[in-house]
Amino acid sequence: MIPLPTGVRVWLATGYTDMRKGFPSLALQVQEILHRDPLCGHLFCFRGRCGNLLKVIWHDGQGACLFTKRLERGRFIWPSPAEGVATISSAQLGYLLSGIDWRHPQETWRPTSVG
């Protein structure tokens, strides 16, 4: 997991993205489509057409970072293109990167004490 400083937001680019793109091309998408500054320190996430590949770009103040994750099974849960841009919390990002539905995470069953 990426250690996120306080105040950092996580943005999801809805729809799908060409996963051949690197940091410069994805940063351009952030500027033109999301209307955000890619060097502001926020995380910007992009999903491929198949849904099992995710790229995250982040400028940490010292340089550009590009993270890639591919799920062996399943797909990343993604908002529909009609929703436009979406923002999620750092906890939801943890769910997303694990392949868990970040919109409705389910609490595991906890035993109750018999008394």
Contacts in CASP RR format, 6 or more apart in sequence:
PFRMAT RR
TARGET T0000
AUTHOR 0000-0000-0000
METHOD contacts of the structure
MODEL  1
MIPLPTGVRVWLATGYTDMRKGFPSLALQVQEILHRDPLCGHLFCFRGRC
GNLLKVIWHDGQGACLFTKRLERGRFIWPSPAEGVATISSAQLGYLLSGI
DWRHPQETWRPTSVG
1 93 0 8 1.000
1 94 0 8 1.000
1 97 0 8 1.000
2 43 0 8 1.000
2 56 0 8 1.000
2 58 0 8 1.000
2 67 0 8 1.000
2 93 0 8 1.000
4 10 0 8 1.000
4 43 0 8 1.000
4 90 0 8 1.000
4 93 0 8 1.000
8 41 0 8 1.000
8 42 0 8 1.000
8 43 0 8 1.000
8 90 0 8 1.000
9 42 0 8 1.000
9 43 0 8 1.000
9 87 0 8 1.000
10 42 0 8 1.000
10 43 0 8 1.000
10 45 0 8 1.000
10 87 0 8 1.000
10 88 0 8 1.000
10 89 0 8 1.000
10 90 0 8 1.000
10 92 0 8 1.000
10 93 0 8 1.000
11 30 0 8 1.000
11 34 0 8 1.000
11 36 0 8 1.000
11 42 0 8 1.000
11 43 0 8 1.000
11 44 0 8 1.000
11 45 0 8 1.000
11 85 0 8 1.000
11 86 0 8 1.000
11 87 0 8 1.000
12 45 0 8 1.000
12 47 0 8 1.000
12 78 0 8 1.000
12 79 0 8 1.000
12 85 0 8 1.000
12 86 0 8 1.000
12 87 0 8 1.000
12 88 0 8 1.000
13 29 0 8 1.000
13 30 0 8 1.000
13 33 0 8 1.000
13 34 0 8 1.000
13 44 0 8 1.000
13 45 0 8 1.000
13 46 0 8 1.000
13 47 0 8 1.000
13 85 0 8 1.000
14 78 0 8 1.000
14 79 0 8 1.000
14 80 0 8 1.000
14 81 0 8 1.000
14 82 0 8 1.000
14 83 0 8 1.000
14 84 0 8 1.000
14 85 0 8 1.000
14 86 0 8 1.000
15 47 0 8 1.000
15 78 0 8 1.000
15 79 0 8 1.000
15 80 0 8 1.000
15 81 0 8 1.000
16 47 0 8 1.000
16 48 0 8 1.000
16 49 0 8 1.000
16 51 0 8 1.000
17 26 0 8 1.000
17 29 0 8 1.000
17 46 0 8 1.000
17 47 0 8 1.000
17 48 0 8 1.000
17 55 0 8 1.000
18 48 0 8 1.000
19 46 0 8 1.000
19 48 0 8 1.000
19 49 0 8 1.000
19 53 0 8 1.000
19 55 0 8 1.000
21 29 0 8 1.000
21 46 0 8 1.000
21 55 0 8 1.000
22 55 0 8 1.000
22 66 0 8 1.000
23 57 0 8 1.000
23 64 0 8 1.000
23 65 0 8 1.000
23 66 0 8 1.000
26 38 0 8 1.000
26 44 0 8 1.000
26 46 0 8 1.000
26 55 0 8 1.000
26 57 0 8 1.000
26 66 0 8 1.000
27 38 0 8 1.000
27 39 0 8 1.000
27 57 0 8 1.000
27 64 0 8 1.000
29 46 0 8 1.000
30 36 0 8 1.000
30 37 0 8 1.000
30 38 0 8 1.000
30 44 0 8 1.000
30 57 0 8 1.000
31 37 0 8 1.000
31 38 0 8 1.000
34 44 0 8 1.000
34 85 0 8 1.000
36 42 0 8 1.000
36 44 0 8 1.000
38 44 0 8 1.000
38 57 0 8 1.000
38 59 0 8 1.000
39 59 0 8 1.000
39 61 0 8 1.000
40 59 0 8 1.000
41 58 0 8 1.000
41 59 0 8 1.000
41 60 0 8 1.000
41 61 0 8 1.000
42 58 0 8 1.000
43 56 0 8 1.000
43 57 0 8 1.000
43 58 0 8 1.000
43 93 0 8 1.000
44 56 0 8 1.000
44 57 0 8 1.000
44 58 0 8 1.000
45 54 0 8 1.000
45 55 0 8 1.000
45 56 0 8 1.000
45 93 0 8 1.000
45 96 0 8 1.000
46 54 0 8 1.000
46 55 0 8 1.000
46 56 0 8 1.000
46 57 0 8 1.000
47 53 0 8 1.000
47 54 0 8 1.000
47 76 0 8 1.000
47 78 0 8 1.000
48 54 0 8 1.000
50 75 0 8 1.000
51 71 0 8 1.000
51 75 0 8 1.000
51 76 0 8 1.000
51 78 0 8 1.000
52 70 0 8 1.000
52 71 0 8 1.000
52 74 0 8 1.000
52 75 0 8 1.000
52 76 0 8 1.000
53 68 0 8 1.000
53 69 0 8 1.000
53 70 0 8 1.000
53 71 0 8 1.000
54 68 0 8 1.000
54 69 0 8 1.000
54 70 0 8 1.000
54 76 0 8 1.000
54 96 0 8 1.000
54 97 0 8 1.000
55 66 0 8 1.000
55 67 0 8 1.000
55 68 0 8 1.000
56 65 0 8 1.000
56 66 0 8 1.000
56 67 0 8 1.000
56 68 0 8 1.000
56 69 0 8 1.000
57 64 0 8 1.000
57 65 0 8 1.000
57 66 0 8 1.000
57 67 0 8 1.000
58 64 0 8 1.000
58 65 0 8 1.000
58 67 0 8 1.000
59 65 0 8 1.000
69 97 0 8 1.000
71 99 0 8 1.000
74 99 0 8 1.000
75 99 0 8 1.000
76 96 0 8 1.000
76 99 0 8 1.000
77 96 0 8 1.000
77 99 0 8 1.000
77 100 0 8 1.000
77 101 0 8 1.000
77 102 0 8 1.000
77 103 0 8 1.000
79 86 0 8 1.000
88 96 0 8 1.000
88 102 0 8 1.000
92 102 0 8 1.000
93 102 0 8 1.000
94 100 0 8 1.000
94 102 0 8 1.000
95 101 0 8 1.000
95 102 0 8 1.000
95 105 0 8 1.000
96 102 0 8 1.000
END
